[in-house]
Amino acid sequence: MRASAGAAFLLAAALCAAVPAPAAETDDPARREREAYTVMLRADGLRDDGRTDRARAAYEDARRLFSALRRDQPDHNANILSAREEYCLRERDRLQPPAPPVVETKPEPPPAPPPAQDVVPAADLEAARRERDVALERLAAAESRLAQVRDEMIRVREGAETAARALRDAESELRSARRQADEAAVAREKAEAKFAVRQEEIERLRAENRERAAGRTDAPAPAGEPDRVDAAKIAEDAAAQARRAWEGEKRALERERDDARAEVARRDRLAESLRAKLEAARMEAAAAAAAAASAPRPAAGPAPAAASALAREAADALAAGDAEGALRLYERIERDGDMDAAARFGLARAAAATGDFRRARRLARDLVKAEPAQAPYRRFLGALSLAEGRPDEAVEEMAAAVALAPDDPALRKELAAACYRANRLPEALAEFEAALKIAADDGRAHFNAAALLLATDPSRREEAARHYDEAIRLGERRDESFEKKLGR
């Protein structure tokens, strides 16, 4: 027993020596939290060993560290730090020595012996400590993963906003190019009308020349009067020169018109590309939100520390856009045999990001087969099918995901997009309408619903107009060509 107490004392002393002074405000809050937590664990050990005074002082030190960290970093794990500070305060107060008894003149009878207390076996106490440490590690891992998902959602949202701004700029340039093309067409029509007038003048002069040539005699012309035939010839030459000049001008206008049309086509392709990128960014943001809301929980205890660190590093690399680096890290975890469902899902996403759709599809199918009730897996498999040009398969997987998460408006819009790609327009319209019943403030969904209403049933023009007006009210840009279809 004495040897054990001595070892515990040495361990406590080592822990005391390892605890640094309180960190400055500029230190890493995670490191400061670990230091405060280490002091709290040392206080627990001193309390369990019966060293009340030292345990009370250690609890007070830990409480001050947690309080200083909460004050300096109010956004860092505020709830957890507050709970740990309250725990240290409660344990410190509980270990306060009792007040000295009041000495009375009358002798008091000897106090009754205290009731026997059950002694907690050391093995049970050690097991409880291990369970507490495991629970705290799981909590820290869950908080870290939640922070990563939030960061990824912020990054994807920023990318979607950037793509949306680029799309608006491209649409503005496209409208400008179309106006230029229309102006070139109007100029061409005016030039053609001018050429027609000149052509009529040329024909009139030719006819007059032929008439004069037919009536010409061999008698010399009076003095001072020019030869009428020669004058007509001069007029015809002038007209021919004017015609050549006009033809050159006409060719220049046609080249300008062709250049304008080519620019319009180029900007059309750019706008379509930006729309595709924007839609992909929106789908990725929705997938990240769904993964955060319904991520599968591990069935067994926590993963080894090395595998957890690699998985976090791989997730960070994938969120930062380093798909190759994330793929290497996930493959290392796979070689070590530490793959869980979350790591396998990350490996599938990394494979898809590097263009290896076959591997990503195989991994996604394995995940769906193992856990068919996970909507994010079916959603990802549907997105892969859509990217590979298989819209019917995408509709099937997206529909299964919607059945698992029917109240997710983003998922319903993705199903609508897949139906549209599969040329199943009534189903696409139904999914957009279902998404609007869940989230009625989505301007893009209102616009798509209006377009599909006109495409599937022109008699519902008034309903399409209502959707279009609501989309404009919610911030969508006006579309002149669509307004013409509405009869405006």
Summary of the structure (lengths in Angstrom):
residues: 488
radius of gyration: 40.6
end to end distance: 93.5
largest distance: 171.5
contacts: 1345
relative contact order: 0.04
helix: 78%
strand: 0%
